[in-house]
């Protein structure tokens, strides 16, 4: 198997941690090249997701000093998942295998060796999975584990305790490029692609610099996007809820008549039922809204600068 490796690392306002990330990745990739596990043409590709700090300046200066590093810059902030897709789709034209990871160095870079070994053993997708969450607070651990369990119950095919630290072969990325949905949930898409896969376990560290880009509010939104993009169970639940509500309403009406409840009790009960109905309509509306955005088929992102395609002193610009 060919062995050109590209590391794809999305960055959004990571100027604090990026110098450390560059040092760590420079050492790791050179070590893998020295061991002849990967080709000397392997690279680290940073994806600037519309950062407002000096993130892109650092990436650009580093790429000029060290040919091991390259990068692309999106025209504006499009979110972690879109930035990741941009890096994957660009790098697949140059690499035989691509590993995606975050810039905060919480993912253990030593797991990369095992992931590459799994690739040469025939795995075309290698999921890096957290072995434990001992360093997380009780709240963080509870919400994260609840997220994966809830997603599974909703029918989403997802790898437990796996984020976006994974290795994918060129063939997998060629297949992935045929997915055009706007509402992205990569943790659910890659298991759908198929091909031989394996799991590598690692212990995730703590973020030493900068701020987390996934607070609780974003995690809740992310989970909801995953559910509504990959499962229709909430719609089915509404059907069952409506049936139960109809039965309860009929029985309650008979009780009200027999026991002669006052008007206030009846009104309160009707308001409660109305609340359930509005909630259900909201869920249906969420699915309709997602369908609306998908049918528009708008580009997921624009690449403003691609350091891989500098020609005649100018950078090619792409729309994907």
URGISUL-V258090 format. One record per residue. N is the residue number from 0. RES is the residue in one small letter. SS is DSSP state (a for helix, b for strand, c for the rest). NEAR is the number of other C-alpha atoms within 8 Angstrom. Layout:
n = (N N)
res = (RES RES)
ss = (SS SS)
near = (NEAR NEAR)
//
This chain:
n = (0 1 2 3 4 5 6 7 8 9 10 11 12 13 14 15 16 17 18 19 20 21 22 23 24 25 26 27 28 29 30 31 32 33 34 35 36 37 38 39 40 41 42 43 44 45 46 47 48 49 50 51 52 53 54 55 56 57 58 59 60 61 62 63 64 65 66 67 68 69 70 71 72 73 74 75 76 77 78 79 80 81 82 83 84 85 86 87 88 89 90 91 92 93 94 95 96 97 98 99 100 101 102 103 104 105 106 107 108 109 110 111 112 113 114 115 116 117 118 119 120 121 122 123 124 125 126 127 128 129 130 131 132 133 134 135 136 137 138 139 140 141 142 143 144 145 146 147 148 149 150 151 152 153 154 155 156 157 158 159 160 161 162 163 164 165 166 167 168 169 170 171 172 173 174 175 176 177 178 179 180 181 182 183 184 185 186 187 188 189 190 191 192 193 194 195 196 197 198 199 200 201 202 203 204 205 206 207 208 209 210 211 212 213 214 215 216 217 218 219 220 221 222 223 224 225 226 227 228 229 230 231 232 233 234 235 236 237 238 239 240 241 242 243 244 245 246 247 248 249 250 251 252 253 254 255 256 257 258 259 260 261 262 263 264 265 266 267 268 269 270 271 272 273 274 275 276 277 278 279 280 281 282 283 284 285 286 287 288 289 290 291 292 293 294 295 296 297 298 299 300 301 302 303 304 305 306 307 308 309 310 311 312 313 314 315 316 317 318 319)
res = (x x x x x x x x x x x x x x x x x x x x x x x x x x x x x x x x x x x x x x x x x x x x x x x x x x x x x x x x x x x x x x x x x x x x x x x x x x x x x x x x x x x x x x x x x x x x x x x x x x x x x x x x x x x x x x x x x x x x x x x x x x x x x x x x x x x x x x x x x x x x x x x x x x x x x x x x x x x x x x x x x x x x x x x x x x x x x x x x x x x x x x x x x x x x x x x x x x x x x x x x x x x x x x x x x x x x x x x x x x x x x x x x x x x x x x x x x x x x x x x x x x x x x x x x x x x x x x x x x x x x x x x x x x x x x x x x x x x x x x x x x x x x x x x x x x x x x x x x x x x x x x x x x x x x x x x x x x x x x x x x)
ss = (c c c c b b b b b b b c c c a a a a a a a a a a a a a a a a a a a a c c c c c c c c b b b b b b c c c c c c a a a a a a a a a a a c c c b b b b b b c c c c c a a a a a a a a a a a a c c c c c b b b b c c c c c c c c c c a a a a a a a a a a c c c c b b b b b b c c c c c c c a a a a a a a a a a a a a a a a c c c c c c c c b b b b b b b b a a a a a a a c c c c c c c c c a a a a a a a a c c c b b b b b b c c c c c c c c c c c c c a a a a a a a a a a a a a a a c c a a a a a a a a a a a a a a a a a a a a a a a a a a a c c c a a a a a a a a a a a a a a a a a a a a a a a a a a a a a a a a a a c c c c c b b b b b a a a b b c c b b c c b b c)
near = (3 4 10 13 14 13 11 16 14 15 13 10 9 13 10 7 12 12 9 7 11 8 8 8 10 9 8 10 10 8 8 11 11 7 7 7 9 11 10 6 7 12 12 13 14 14 16 15 16 11 14 6 8 9 15 10 7 11 12 10 8 10 12 7 6 7 8 10 12 15 15 15 13 16 10 8 9 11 7 8 9 11 15 13 8 12 15 12 10 8 12 13 6 7 13 11 13 16 12 13 12 12 11 13 10 9 11 11 8 7 11 8 8 9 12 10 8 11 13 8 6 7 12 13 14 15 13 14 14 11 7 6 9 5 6 8 7 6 7 8 10 8 8 8 9 8 9 11 9 8 14 10 7 10 9 12 9 10 9 7 8 11 7 9 13 11 15 12 12 11 7 12 12 9 9 9 8 6 6 5 7 9 8 10 11 8 11 12 8 9 10 7 9 7 8 8 10 9 8 11 9 10 10 10 9 6 10 6 7 9 5 6 4 7 7 6 7 8 9 8 8 9 10 8 11 13 12 11 10 9 10 8 8 10 9 8 8 9 8 8 8 8 8 8 9 8 8 8 8 8 8 8 8 8 9 10 8 6 6 7 8 6 6 6 8 10 8 8 8 8 8 8 9 8 8 8 8 8 8 9 8 8 10 9 8 9 9 8 8 10 8 8 10 11 6 6 8 7 7 8 12 12 14 11 10 13 9 7 7 10 7 4 5 6 10 10 9 7 7 8)
//
